[in-house]
Amino acid sequence: MHTFANYTENQLSELVIGLCREVHRELGPGLLESVYEEALVFELSQMGVYHERQKEIPVYYKERRLGVGFRADLIIEKKVLIELKSIQRLTDFDKKKTRNHLILTNLKRGLLIKF
């Protein structure tokens, strides 16, 4: 089986974008975000791409874990954060949330994907 661990963030991003196009081509627009996520996870699993789904992102303050936190829709190969949206238009809040996730995970690459 092919390994994706040595892929760069750019290579993984291109791979995910291609898979998202395939999912959208198959399912079309207007479905719930969870449906697109499930289909994308299926595609990633079929290819053997390591991914973490609904990954908890804790927030710490002075070494204390705060009661607030976030969840990333997907993290691919521990390198690329994926946020999926099934909405008419991406908002500044969606972009800010993705940036927050990147900061808290110390990841360099994030994709905010609108279906």
N, C-alpha and C positions, 0 to 999 in steps of 0.2 A: 504494500500500500504506500502511496505517495505521502511524504511528510511535508508539513507546511511550517514547521518550527523555525526553519531558517529563512523564511520569507520576510522581507522588509515590511514596514508599515505600509509603504506605497503598494507593494505587490498584494498584500492582504486586502487593502482598500479596493484595488481594482477587482480582485476576486469577488468580494462581497457585493460590490456594485453590479457586477455581471449576474450574480445570483439573484439579487433583488429585481433586476430587469426580467429575469426568467420567471420569478414568482409573480410579478405584476402581469406579465404576458399571459400566464396561465390563469390567474385568478381575476384579473381586471380590477377596476377601481371600486371604492365604496364599501369595502368590508371592514370589519373591526381590526384594530391593530393586532390583537392577539392571533387572528387568523394568519396574517402576514408573517408574524413572528414564528408561529408554528411551522409554516411552510419553509421559511428561511432556515430554521433549525433542522428540518428534514434534509434540505439540500446540503447544509454544512456536514451533517452526520453522514450522508451518503458519500461525501468526498473524503471523510476522515479528518476534517478540520476541527481542531480542539476549540471548544467554545464553552463559555459559562453563561447560563441563561438566568435572567432576573438576579444578577449578582448584587448582593448587598454591598453598599459603599458606606462604611461608618464614618462618623465625624468625631474628631478628638479635639479637646481643648485642654491644654496643660496636662497632658497624659491621661485625661479622663474622657471616657467615651460619653458623648452627649446623647440625649434621647431622640435626637433628630438624625435622620440618615436618608440615604437615597438608594435607589436600585437602578443599575444599568440594565437595559434590555438584553444586551449581549456584550461579551468581551471575547474577542477572537484572538487565540494564540497568545493571550496575556499581553497583547500589543495594541489592539485597536478596539476602541469603545464604539458600540453601535446603539443609537437611539432611533427607534422607529416611530413614525407618526402616521395616522390615517385621518388627516384633517384637510380642510380646504386650503389653508394657508399657514405656513410656519410663522410663529410669533417671536418677538424678542425674548419672551420668557422661555420658549423652547430652546433657543440658542444659548441663553444664559444658563439654563439647566445643564445643557451638554458641556458647556465650559466648566461649570462647577464640578461635574463628574470627572472631567479630565484633570482638574487641579487636585481633587481628593484622591484620585487613583495614581497620580504621577505618570499617566500615560501621555504620549506625545500626539497621538492621532485619534480623532473621533469623527464619526460620520453621523449626521443627522439626516435620516432618510424619510422622505414623505411619499407615501403610497397614494 
